[in-house]
Amino acid sequence: MITIKTPREIELMRKAGKIVYETHKYIQQFIKEGITTDELDNLAHEFILKHDATPSCLGFEGFPKAVCISVNEQVVHGIASDYKLKKGDVVSIDIVVCYKGYHGDSAWTYVVGNPSPDVKRLMDGTKEALYEGIKQVKPGNHISDISKAVEDCAKKYNLSVVRELVGHGIGSSMHEEPDVPNYTMKNYKGALLKEGMVIAIEPMLNLGSRHVIMEDDEWTISTYDRKPSAHYEHTVLVTKDGYEILTGE
């Protein structure tokens, strides 16, 4: 069931989203050669707790870490470890926090040092696809309008769209209806957008093939061809005449 959020719920989600945004800004400075992904996870965890929130991912269906940290060919749900970041690594960090029972969710992709031309195209294209999708958020549009905008942008940058993973509604649960695909389907419009809906839009685009596999840890999703992937995400409120990004700009 798709829920319409009350003003009180929206205000709590604004606060959750602000904490997510601030956590990203805080840990960004530490994404350098030599730091382990475990250290990044710990930094994020401590920061979230200090802001009177909790990391939503920790313990969710058994997930063992506070945030998802996915490196290079890992698309999503990467588990932090003693892996030390190296120059050129592509690092996607997906942060979800819970504040007084409501969630905020945002992912961002970083690079250690300077990106190669292909990685820059991957990151630029995926980020642009996120914002092109967000531009379609307004009452009267359908989820498929978001999907088409994301897919069109991916094609422009010659990037492939992961189909097994999609965006989603969000609120008192981390994952709610509706699904928000990043690709179009014949004769599928998806849910009608209405004021008060909150959705997480999250393009996951690959430099190579769109196909993915699950690693042996039964969490990490990686590209089948082991080429890099990027992931950008915002939590977005449908307003009376458009949208409001709840997880920063």
C-alpha positions in Angstrom: 0.0 0.0 0.0 1.3 3.5 -0.9 1.0 5.9 2.0 0.5 9.6 2.0 2.6 11.2 4.7 1.1 13.6 7.2 2.8 17.0 7.9 4.2 15.5 11.2 5.6 12.5 9.3 7.1 14.7 6.6 8.9 16.8 9.3 10.4 13.7 10.9 11.6 12.6 7.4 13.1 16.0 6.8 15.1 15.5 10.0 16.1 12.0 9.0 17.1 13.2 5.6 19.2 16.0 7.0 21.1 13.5 9.2 21.8 11.3 6.1 23.0 14.3 4.2 25.3 15.5 7.0 26.7 12.0 7.4 27.7 11.9 3.8 29.4 15.3 4.1 31.2 14.2 7.2 32.7 10.9 5.9 33.5 12.3 2.5 36.7 13.8 3.9 38.0 10.4 5.0 37.7 8.6 1.6 41.4 8.4 0.9 44.0 5.8 0.1 44.8 3.5 3.0 41.6 3.8 5.0 39.6 0.6 5.4 35.9 0.4 4.6 35.4 -0.8 8.1 36.8 2.5 9.4 34.5 4.4 7.2 31.5 2.4 8.5 32.5 3.1 12.1 32.8 6.8 11.4 29.4 6.9 9.8 27.9 4.8 12.7 29.3 7.1 15.4 28.2 10.2 13.6 24.6 8.9 13.1 24.3 8.0 16.8 25.6 11.4 17.9 22.7 13.0 16.0 20.0 11.0 17.9 19.4 8.6 15.0 20.1 5.0 14.3 21.6 3.3 11.2 18.7 1.6 9.5 20.8 -1.0 7.7 22.4 -2.4 10.8 20.6 -5.7 11.6 18.1 -5.3 8.7 17.4 -8.9 7.7 20.8 -9.7 9.3 22.9 -7.0 7.5 26.0 -6.7 9.7 27.1 -3.1 9.2 25.8 0.5 9.7 26.0 1.5 6.0 26.5 -0.2 2.7 29.9 0.5 1.1 30.3 -0.9 -2.4 33.7 -0.7 -4.2 34.4 -0.8 -7.9 32.4 -3.7 -9.4 30.1 -3.9 -6.4 26.8 -2.3 -7.3 25.0 -2.2 -3.9 24.9 -3.8 -0.4 28.7 -4.1 0.0 29.8 -5.1 3.5 32.5 -3.1 5.1 35.7 -5.0 5.9 39.5 -4.6 6.4 39.8 -3.7 2.7 42.1 -0.7 2.3 41.0 1.8 -0.4 43.4 2.3 -3.3 43.9 5.1 -5.8 41.3 4.9 -8.4 38.7 2.9 -6.4 35.1 3.8 -7.1 33.3 3.9 -3.7 29.5 4.0 -3.4 28.1 4.6 0.1 24.4 4.1 0.8 23.3 5.6 4.1 19.9 5.0 5.7 19.0 6.5 9.1 16.0 6.2 11.3 14.9 9.2 13.3 12.0 8.8 15.7 10.6 6.0 13.6 11.1 7.5 10.1 13.8 6.9 7.5 15.9 8.9 5.2 18.0 7.2 2.4 20.7 8.5 0.1 23.6 7.0 -1.8 26.5 8.8 -3.3 29.5 7.6 -5.4 33.0 8.8 -4.7 36.4 8.1 -6.2 39.8 7.8 -4.5 42.0 10.3 -6.3 41.2 11.4 -9.8 38.8 9.3 -11.9 39.7 7.9 -15.3 37.8 9.3 -18.3 35.5 6.2 -18.2 34.9 6.4 -14.5 34.2 10.1 -14.8 31.6 9.4 -17.5 30.0 6.7 -15.2 29.8 9.0 -12.2 28.6 12.1 -14.2 26.0 10.1 -16.1 24.6 8.3 -13.0 24.4 11.6 -11.0 22.7 13.4 -13.9 20.3 10.5 -14.3 19.3 10.9 -10.7 18.5 14.6 -11.1 16.7 14.0 -14.4 14.5 11.5 -12.7 13.8 13.9 -9.8 12.7 16.5 -12.3 9.8 14.3 -13.3 8.4 14.2 -9.7 5.1 16.1 -9.5 1.5 15.3 -8.9 -0.1 13.8 -12.0 3.0 12.2 -13.4 3.6 8.5 -13.1 6.6 6.4 -11.8 7.3 5.6 -15.5 8.1 9.2 -16.2 10.9 9.0 -13.7 12.0 5.6 -15.2 12.1 7.0 -18.7 14.2 10.1 -17.7 16.7 7.9 -15.9 16.9 5.4 -18.8 17.3 8.2 -21.4 20.1 9.7 -19.5 21.9 6.4 -19.2 21.7 5.9 -22.9 23.1 9.4 -23.5 26.2 8.4 -21.5 26.4 4.9 -23.0 25.8 3.3 -19.6 23.7 0.2 -18.8 20.8 0.1 -16.3 20.7 -2.5 -13.6 17.2 -4.0 -13.8 17.2 -6.4 -10.8 17.3 -3.4 -8.3 14.9 -0.5 -8.1 14.1 2.6 -6.1 11.2 2.5 -3.6 8.8 4.2 -1.4 10.0 5.1 2.1 8.6 6.3 5.4 8.1 4.4 8.7 9.7 1.4 6.8 12.9 1.6 4.9 11.3 0.0 1.8 7.7 0.7 1.0 5.5 0.7 -2.1 5.8 1.8 -4.9 8.8 0.4 -6.7 10.7 3.0 -8.8 12.4 1.2 -11.7 15.3 2.9 -13.6 14.0 1.6 -16.9 10.8 1.6 -18.9 8.5 -1.4 -19.5 5.9 -1.7 -22.2 2.4 -0.8 -21.1 3.6 0.0 -17.6 3.0 3.4 -16.1 3.5 2.6 -12.5 1.9 4.5 -9.6 0.4 8.0 -10.0 2.4 10.5 -8.1 0.4 12.4 -5.4 1.2 15.1 -3.0 2.6 13.7 0.3 4.2 10.6 -1.3 7.8 10.0 -0.5 10.1 7.9 -2.7 13.7 7.0 -3.0 15.0 7.5 -6.5 18.3 5.6 -7.1 19.9 5.0 -10.5 22.4 2.1 -10.4 24.3 2.3 -13.7 27.2 0.2 -15.0 30.1 1.0 -17.2 29.8 -2.4 -18.9 27.0 -5.0 -19.1 23.7 -4.4 -17.1 23.9 -8.0 -15.7 24.7 -8.6 -12.0 25.5 -11.4 -9.7 25.2 -12.0 -5.9 28.4 -12.6 -4.1 29.0 -15.5 -1.7 28.2 -13.3 1.3 24.6 -13.3 0.0 24.4 -9.5 0.3 26.8 -7.9 -2.2 25.5 -7.4 -5.7 28.3 -7.0 -8.3 28.5 -6.5 -12.0 28.8 -9.8 -13.9 31.7 -8.5 -16.1 33.4 -7.0 -13.0 33.4 -3.5 -14.5 32.7 -0.5 -12.2 29.2 0.6 -11.2 27.9 3.9 -9.7 24.9 4.5 -7.4 23.3 7.9 -6.6 20.1 8.3 -4.6 17.9 10.9 -2.9 14.8 10.7 -0.8 12.2 12.9 -2.5 8.8 14.3 -1.3 6.0 14.9 -3.8 4.8 18.4 -3.1 1.7 20.3 -4.3 3.5 21.5 -7.4 6.7 19.5 -7.7 9.2 18.0 -5.3 11.4 18.5 -2.3 14.7 16.6 -1.9 14.8 15.5 1.7 18.4 14.3 1.7 20.3 17.5 0.7 21.3 18.8 -2.7 
